[in-house]
Amino acid sequence: GDRLTPDGKPTEVTAFNKESTHAVALHALYAVSWKELTLTPGVRAELVRSRSQDRLAMDDTKQFNYGILPGIGAYLGLYRGLGLLGGVYQGFSPPPPGSADGIKPEKSVNYEAGARFTDRLARLESIFFYNDYKNLTDVCTFSSGCTDATVDQQFDAGAARTYGMEVSAEHEVPVRAYKLPLQLAYTWTKSQFENTFSSQDPIWGNVKKGDFMPYIPRHQLRVQAGVEHVRAGANVAVTYVGRMREIPGRDKLENTIATDATTVVDLTGYAKIWGPFSLYANIQNLFDSQYIVSRRPFGARPNAPRWTHVGIKATY
């Protein structure tokens, strides 16, 4: 009958924790230019102190983690808004509060290279990226199917890589008192484990070297178009996310457990009503399309239904 029904058993407390983190992030960078070449070296420091209080086990754990993260970006101007860009950056993600002393933070080296064109009304960019993980990590959660014994714990996957390409384009067409903004973004991604292991984390499970990672779509596309005026405006966006495997492996998506490909249409609009006040409305999943987006933790789950948000905004 679409209603939750109690089974008559008393409430069972399986987790009663308090987690807290204090973090300080510092960064410094400096741009050096020579003719059409600009180099931007920099460094980021993250200092993280965490505390975990398990009130069922009467356990209190404190930790301190830090990361020193260098990076450098480069841009070479070629001709009238056209240029090449690239960069190398260190990645870092600290363990969650309550982790054992031997748990290591996630570290990676991230590379990017591509081209960019910009002028007054248009922007076009194409970027190739490669993320080299020295220690890929995941934090176990109830929503991913973890048990009471493993929830909130970090599990390591070791070496892994994610690479792909992003293409984005923007163009604004002026028509008298109106503007017609157009946007397009496409991402192609491929991710693989680089070692063989067995994990208690149900997201991974038993993994062989070369297996593709779960829950990473190969194709993503978003197209958006609108019309804007001083008094009002509206735009429509279509988002496509390809099928995603739900377990690691190298089988074709047709031969493994996978999500549905999703195509969702969103509609937004606004209108000025008086002075600084404007009325706006957002409708997500306009056609109330239904897809399977996950089978964790306990069976197939749908995407969000049609969602409408209406409000008034004042700008001073």
Secondary structure by P-SEA (a helix, b strand, c coil): ccbbbbccccccccccbbbbbbbbbbbcbbbbbcccbbbbbbbbbbbbbbbbbcccccbbbbbbbbbbccbbbbbbbccccccccccccccccccccccccccccbbbbbbbbbbbbbcccbbbbbbbbbbbbcbbbbbbccccccccccccbbbbbccccccbbbbbbbbbbbcccbbbbbbbbbbbbbbbbcccccccccccccccccccccccccbbbbbbbbccccccccbbbbbbbcbbbcccccccccccccccbbbbbbbbbcccccccbbbbbbbccccccccccccccccccccccbbbbbbccccc
